[in-house]
Amino acid sequence: MVAIRSASTRGTEVRAAPDAVRRLLLDVVTCGLLMPGVESLIDEGDGIYHYRLATLSNGAVSHTPDHRTRFDTGDPGRITWEPVGSHNFRSWGEFRTTSGTSSGSTYLEIDTRSEADVDVAAVVLPLVEPFARQQSDQVTEGFLAAIKQRVEEG
């Protein structure tokens, strides 16, 4: 078993006031279900959420992420999360929101890193991690696009 690590930071301008963007981000279940690959997301209480994601496969590795995450929403301009317990996937990160470049807009950034425990030989890790980074970037970009679309459409 090895830990495959990836990270991604992406941002976008949203044509909506910061309060509208933050309202969606603070609704962790509604927002989380917009993330590509999330099959289920359950609020377990006390800021803890259980995610089950679709199986990822590149032909050599197949992995079905299942994890619990604690969110800290104390600062709505900087919503953070971290793993809780021992699972086959761990994610740390934050949403950051600031005033956008035009009146009534918001700049939204997602900064995330993750580790997936996968049953492969350590020798293949250098071949698998680039795929994980690419997947992480694609998920982050898709998530930002879905959040932007949801907020801008109302």
Backbone as a ProteinNet text record, in pm:
[ID]
protein_1_A
[PRIMARY]
MVAIRSASTRGTEVRAAPDAVRRLLLDVVTCGLLMPGVESLIDEGDGIYHYRLATLSNGAVSHTPDHRTRFDTGDPGRITWEPVGSHNFRSWGEFRTTSGTSSGSTYLEIDTRSEADVDVAAVVLPLVEPFARQQSDQVTEGFLAAIKQRVEEG
[TERTIARY]
85.8	0	90.1	62.9	136.4	36.5	82.7	-0.2	33.5	-66.1	-50.8	-95	-6.1	-33.4	-59.8	-150.8	-176.7	-219.9	-213.4	-254.7	-299.6	-385.6	-435.5	-479.2	-449.1	-498.3	-553.1	-678	-743.2	-835	-857.9	-946.9	-1025.5	-1134.7	-1218.6	-1294.9	-1330.1	-1413.3	-1559.4	-1640.4	-1782.2	-1862.6	-1956.6	-2040.6	-2153.3	-2113.1	-2208.2	-2135.6	-2213.5	-2156.8	-2095	-1993.8	-1930.2	-2029.3	-2131.5	-2228.7	-2300.9	-2332.6	-2400.9	-2309.5	-2183.2	-2087.6	-2068.6	-2048.7	-2026.6	-2148.2	-2267.4	-2389.8	-2388.3	-2349.4	-2342.2	-2229.7	-2113.2	-2000.3	-2031.3	-2106	-2140.7	-2246.4	-2317.2	-2410.2	-2327.6	-2253.1	-2150.4	-2206.7	-2324.4	-2379.5	-2418.5	-2494.6	-2535.3	-2413.3	-2319	-2198.2	-2114.4	-2094.5	-2010.8	-2060.9	-2192.3	-2249.2	-2224.8	-2180	-2143.6	-2004.9	-1926.3	-1791.3	-1799.1	-1731.1	-1731.7	-1685.5	-1758.7	-1722.2	-1783.8	-1849.3	-1910.9	-2040.4	-2045.3	-2165	-2258.5	-2202.2	-2285.6	-2207.6	-2282.2	-2224.5	-2325.4	-2283.9	-2374.3	-2320	-2407	-2373.4	-2387	-2274.9	-2276.9	-2288.3	-2293.9	-2303.8	-2166.6	-2164.7	-2041.6	-1939.7	-1985.5	-1895.6	-1827.6	-1871.8	-1810.8	-1902.7	-1840.3	-1914.6	-1847.7	-1930.5	-1881.1	-1902	-1792	-1792.9	-1768.1	-1840.1	-1809.4	-1804.2	-1690.1	-1668.1	-1670.5	-1686.9	-1685.2	-1545.8	-1541.4	-1414.4	-1333.1	-1205	-1110	-1021.8	-995	-909.8	-832.3	-705.9	-624.7	-573.3	-632.8	-588.8	-494.5	-403.7	-308.8	-356.4	-428.7	-474.3	-623.5	-693.9	-835.7	-856.4	-932.3	-948.5	-1086.4	-1155.4	-1284.3	-1267.8	-1248	-1226.6	-1348.6	-1321.5	-1423.7	-1358.7	-1416.3	-1350.8	-1446.6	-1401.7	-1474.3	-1387.8	-1455.6	-1387.4	-1456.1	-1375.1	-1429.3	-1410.8	-1517.9	-1513.4	-1509.3	-1433.4	-1431.2	-1486.8	-1605.7	-1673.1	-1675.8	-1588.5	-1585.2	-1552.2	-1472.1	-1438.1	-1495.5	-1611.3	-1675.4	-1591.4	-1490.7	-1401.9	-1291	-1280.6	-1175.8	-1232.2	-1298.6	-1359.3	-1258.8	-1222.9	-1119.3	-1177	-1102.3	-1139.8	-1014.5	-1033.4	-924.7	-984.7	-903.3	-955.7	-984.6	-1079.7	-1116.4	-1110.4	-1038.3	-1031.7	-938.2	-940	-853.4	-936.8	-905.1	-979.2	-881.7	-931.1	-843.5	-813.8	-866.9	-846.7	-851.1	-763.4	-760.8	-748.8	-822.5	-820.2	-810.2	-722.6	-706.7	-724.6	-778.1	-784.4	-867.1	-890.8	-973.7	-1032.7	-1148.2	-1209.5	-1171.1	-1125.6	-1098.5	-1183.1	-1248.7	-1327.7	-1282.9	-1268.6	-1235.2	-1318.1	-1321.8	-1392.7	-1328.4	-1413	-1363.9	-1313.5	-1277.6	-1221.6	-1328.2	-1452.4	-1559.9	-1660.7	-1738.2	-1837.2	-1935.4	-1958.1	-2054.9	-2002.6	-1873.4	-1818.5	-1730	-1697.7	-1618.2	-1510.6	-1391.6	-1287.1	-1289.9	-1311.4	-1318	-1198.2	-1129.1	-1013.1	-1030.5	-993.3	-989	-843.4	-795.9	-659.7	-672.7	-629.7	-650.8	-531.3	-515.3	-417.2	-479.8	-435.9	-496.4	-395.5	-432.4	-355.9	-454	-421.4	-503.6	-417.9	-465.8	-395.8	-436.5	-337.7	-364.8	-270.5	-323.4	-245.9	-167.9	-54.6	36.7	179.1	268.3	409.2	464.5	550.3	608.5	683.6	734	810.9	725.9	593.1	507.1	457.4	487.9	442	477.8	601.3	633.2	550.3	495.6	411	266.2	224.5	84.7	57.3	151.6	126.9	95.2	157.4	115.8	-32.3	-80	-221.7	-307.3	-264.9	-339.4	-343.2	-230.9	-227.5	-321.3	-320.7	-409	-555.6	-588.8	-725.6	-764.9	-673.6	-700.6	-729.2	-648	-670.6	-805.6	-840.2	-967.2	-1086.3	-1077.3	-1186.1	-1199.4	-1088.2	-1092.4	-1150.6	-1107.8	-1161.3	-1310.3	-1351.6	-1493.4	-1576.8	-1521.7	-1590.3	-1609	-1503.2	-1513.9	-1618.1	-1617.3	-1713.4	-1856.7	-1878.9	-2013.3	-2059.4	-1968.9	-2003.7	-2037.4	-1952.7	-1974.5	-2110.6	-2139.1	-2265.1	-2385.1	-2378.2	-2488.7	-2514.6	-2408.7	-2424.4	-2472	-2413.7	-2451.1	-2592.6	-2639.5	-2776.5	-2879.5	-2832.4	-2924.2	-2980.9
-117.6	0	123.4	215.5	341.9	456.7	573.4	693.2	773.1	791.5	873.6	1014.4	1110.6	1248	1337.8	1430.9	1529.6	1659.6	1766.4	1897.5	1981.9	2077.3	2164.3	2296.7	2404.4	2536.7	2602.7	2641.3	2704.7	2814.4	2916.1	3024.4	3073.6	3143.8	3199.6	3320.2	3407.6	3523.9	3482.3	3511.4	3477	3606.3	3613.9	3733.8	3727.6	3744	3745.7	3805.3	3860.5	3920	3811.5	3848	3749.9	3675.3	3743.5	3676.2	3562.9	3581.3	3476.8	3355.9	3381	3271.5	3197.7	3271.7	3210.5	3132.4	3178.5	3107.2	2965.8	2952.4	2820	2738	2797.1	2724.3	2675.2	2754.4	2716.5	2607.2	2584.1	2470.7	2353.3	2289.6	2192.2	2078.2	2027.5	1914.7	1959.4	2066.4	2114	2146.2	2217.7	2255.1	2131.5	2044.7	1926.5	1834.1	1826.5	1740.9	1797.7	1922.4	1981.3	1934.5	1879.1	1834.9	1710.7	1712.8	1595.5	1470.1	1362.3	1234.4	1204.4	1301.4	1273.9	1196.7	1075.1	992.3	1010.6	1031.8	1060	1146.2	1225.6	1315.4	1327.2	1283	1279	1367.1	1453.5	1537.2	1450.1	1423.6	1340.8	1424.9	1557.3	1645.6	1691.2	1795.8	1852.5	1890.7	1932.8	1976.9	1864.2	1738.8	1622.2	1570.9	1542.2	1495.5	1370.5	1274.5	1149	1151.6	1142.1	1143.4	1003	968.6	849.5	897.6	871.8	919.8	804.4	839.2	739.6	678.7	557.1	488	557.5	580	636.5	523.7	521.4	416.3	471.2	430.1	467.5	343.6	230.2	105.3	27.8	97.1	31.3	36	141.3	161.5	191.1	130.2	158	190.4	297.4	343.2	406	369.2	429.3	507.5	639.6	720.9	720	699.2	699	764.8	876	946.9	1034.5	1074.3	1167.3	1293	1406.9	1535.6	1628.1	1705.5	1806.4	1943.7	2021.4	2157.3	2258.2	2363.9	2477.3	2595.4	2639.8	2749.2	2875.6	2882.2	2997.4	3128.8	3122.7	3240.8	3218	3277.3	3248.1	3286.9	3371.7	3407	3304.9	3212.1	3109.5	2983.2	2900.6	2777.8	2664.8	2595.8	2493.2	2354.7	2252.8	2115.1	2032.1	1922.8	1830.1	1691.9	1587.6	1452.1	1420.8	1330.5	1280.7	1128.4	1068.2	922.5	864.7	733.7	660.7	606.4	652	610.8	592.3	545.2	520.8	647.6	760.5	888	997.9	1095.9	1208.8	1337.7	1440	1567	1682.1	1777.6	1900.4	2016.2	2127.2	2240.4	2354.6	2447.6	2561.8	2629	2689.3	2783.1	2921.1	3007.4	3146.2	3235.6	3332.7	3428.7	3569.4	3650.1	3790.9	3869.8	3999.2	4083	4065.3	4061.9	4045.5	4175.7	4169.2	4286.3	4385.9	4341.8	4435.3	4440.4	4546.9	4566.5	4449.8	4394.6	4286.6	4149.6	4136.7	4005.8	3953.4	3825.7	3758.1	3675.3	3677.6	3585.9	3465.9	3348.1	3223.5	3137.7	3090.7	3004.8	2876.9	2765.2	2637	2592.9	2562.3	2513.6	2379.7	2272.7	2141.3	2050	1957.9	1851	1723.6	1611.2	1484.7	1370.9	1264	1140.5	1025.2	934	814.3	691.8	604	478.6	377.1	333.8	243.7	124.2	8.5	-115.3	-134.9	-65.8	-80.9	-82.8	-134.3	-135.8	6.8	36.4	170.5	210.1	111.9	141	209.8	189.7	252.8	391	431.4	561	677.8	686.6	797.2	797	682.9	675	711.4	688.1	707.9	850.1	910.6	1043.4	1150.8	1152.5	1252.7	1239	1116	1093.6	1150.1	1127.2	1178.8	1331.4	1394	1541.3	1592.5	1524.6	1564.6	1549.1	1438.2	1416.2	1523.2	1556.1	1657.6	1792.9	1830.1	1956.3	1955.8	1845.1	1836.7	1845.7	1778.2	1783.7	1925.3	1988.1	2124	2221.7	2212.5	2300.3	2275.9	2150.1	2118	2166.2	2153.5	2198.3	2349.8	2423	2569.1	2609.6	2544.4	2577	2552.4	2442	2410	2508.7	2547.3	2646.6	2779.4	2820.7	2947.1	2946.6	2839.9	2830.4	2835.1	2760.6	2756.7	2893.7	2964.2	3095.2	3198.6	3198.4	3298.8	3279.3	3155.4	3129.9	3151	3160.4	3183.5	3059.5
0	0	0	-91.4	-96.6	-96.6	-55.3	-57.4	-182.6	-266.6	-386.7	-349.1	-369.2	-327.6	-448.7	-429.1	-533.7	-467.1	-542.9	-493.4	-611.7	-583.1	-688.2	-626.6	-695.8	-657.6	-782.7	-777.4	-891.2	-840.3	-923.5	-886.8	-1006	-977.2	-1082.3	-1029.3	-1119.2	-1087.6	-1103.3	-1001.7	-1002.9	-1006.2	-1098.6	-1110.1	-1006.9	-881.1	-769.1	-649.3	-559.5	-438.4	-350.4	-271.6	-183	-93.5	-43.2	44	-28.8	-155.9	-233.1	-253	-281.8	-300.3	-168.2	-61.6	70	117.2	84.8	123.6	66.2	-61	-120.7	-57.1	-38.4	20.3	161.3	237.3	374.3	380	270.7	259.5	206.9	295.5	258.3	172.9	205.2	128.6	-12.2	-23.6	-156.3	-241.4	-183.7	-256.7	-288.7	-191.4	-210.8	-318.8	-334.8	-439.7	-579.7	-588.9	-718.3	-764.1	-671.9	-706.7	-795.1	-909.3	-997	-922.5	-940.7	-882.4	-747.6	-682.9	-552.8	-576.3	-522.6	-535.1	-417.4	-298.6	-181.9	-84.7	-9.9	89.7	203.1	321.3	436.4	547.6	600.5	715.7	839.9	908.3	1029.1	1156.2	1141.1	1256.8	1304.2	1384.7	1441.1	1334.4	1216.3	1109.7	1034.7	1056.4	992.2	881.7	765.9	648.5	593.4	551.5	495.1	343.3	270.1	123.4	69.2	-34.2	-113.1	-258.2	-323.5	-459	-558.5	-683.8	-791	-801.7	-849.6	-868.9	-977	-946.2	-1042.3	-1091.9	-1221.6	-1277.2	-1395.2	-1403.2	-1519.5	-1591.7	-1563.8	-1624.8	-1535.2	-1467.9	-1377.8	-1233.2	-1198.7	-1062	-1062.9	-969	-950.3	-802.6	-775.5	-637.3	-620.7	-512.5	-479.8	-349.6	-358.8	-239.1	-146.6	-19.7	84.2	205.2	251.1	361.2	439	556	640.3	655.3	654	657.2	756.5	827.1	918.2	853.4	850.9	796.5	910	888.5	979.3	901.4	940.1	870.3	955.8	1056.4	1146.1	1075.9	970.8	891.7	751.9	720.6	591.5	469.6	487.6	376.9	356.8	451.8	446.3	510.9	433.6	482.3	460.5	568.3	559.3	588.7	542.8	576.4	597.5	674.5	703.3	727.4	708.7	726.5	872.9	891.9	1024.1	1018	1110.1	1115.5	1010.6	1002.5	910.8	794.4	674.1	554.5	439.4	325.7	210.8	131	176	107.1	212.5	198.4	290.2	208.6	252.1	180.5	280.4	247.4	323.8	225.2	272.7	181.8	234.7	144.4	180	57.4	82.1	-11.4	39.5	-49.5	-12.3	-102.6	-42.4	-119.6	-84.3	-187.8	-172	-272.5	-255.3	-352.3	-488.9	-590.9	-727.1	-786.1	-913.2	-980.2	-1022.5	-1031.9	-1066.2	-951.4	-949.4	-843.8	-841	-723.5	-708.5	-748.5	-772.9	-809.7	-696.2	-704.5	-601.7	-668.8	-611.9	-657.9	-563.8	-620.2	-544.3	-580	-476.4	-497.2	-414.7	-474.4	-404.2	-401.9	-282	-261.5	-188.6	-250.8	-191.6	-212.8	-120.3	-136.6	-83.5	-136.9	-96.6	-101.1	-32.9	-32.5	-47.2	-136	-156	-129.2	-41.2	-14.7	-119.7	-198.5	-310.8	-302.1	-335.3	-329.3	-459	-469	-582.2	-527.9	-606.9	-568.3	-570.1	-475	-464.8	-591.5	-665.4	-786.5	-894.2	-892.5	-994	-951.5	-829.8	-780	-872.6	-924.4	-1015.5	-1143.5	-1179.7	-1298.9	-1269.6	-1145.6	-1108.5	-1058.9	-988.6	-932.1	-1036.4	-1154.2	-1254	-1293.7	-1302.5	-1331.1	-1217.8	-1093.6	-978.4	-979.9	-1012.4	-1019.4	-1128.7	-1243.8	-1353.4	-1311.5	-1247.5	-1199.6	-1098	-1006.6	-905.4	-970	-1068.2	-1140.2	-1211.1	-1276.5	-1348.8	-1254.3	-1140.7	-1043	-987.8	-953.3	-898.5	-999.6	-1124.7	-1229.6	-1251.6	-1253.6	-1269.9	-1152.7	-1032.3	-911.9	-915.4	-949	-959.9	-1063.6	-1177.7	-1284.3	-1237.7	-1165.1	-1117	-1010.2	-919.4	-817.3	-884	-975.7	-1048	-1118.7	-1190.4	-1263.5	-1166.9	-1057.5	-961.4	-902.3	-862.2	-798.5	-901	-1020.5	-1120.2	-1173.3	-1176.1	-1223.4	-1113.9	-990.7	-877.7	-831.1
[MASK]
++++++++++++++++++++++++++++++++++++++++++++++++++++++++++++++++++++++++++++++++++++++++++++++++++++++++++++++++++++++++++++++++++++++++++++++++++++++++++

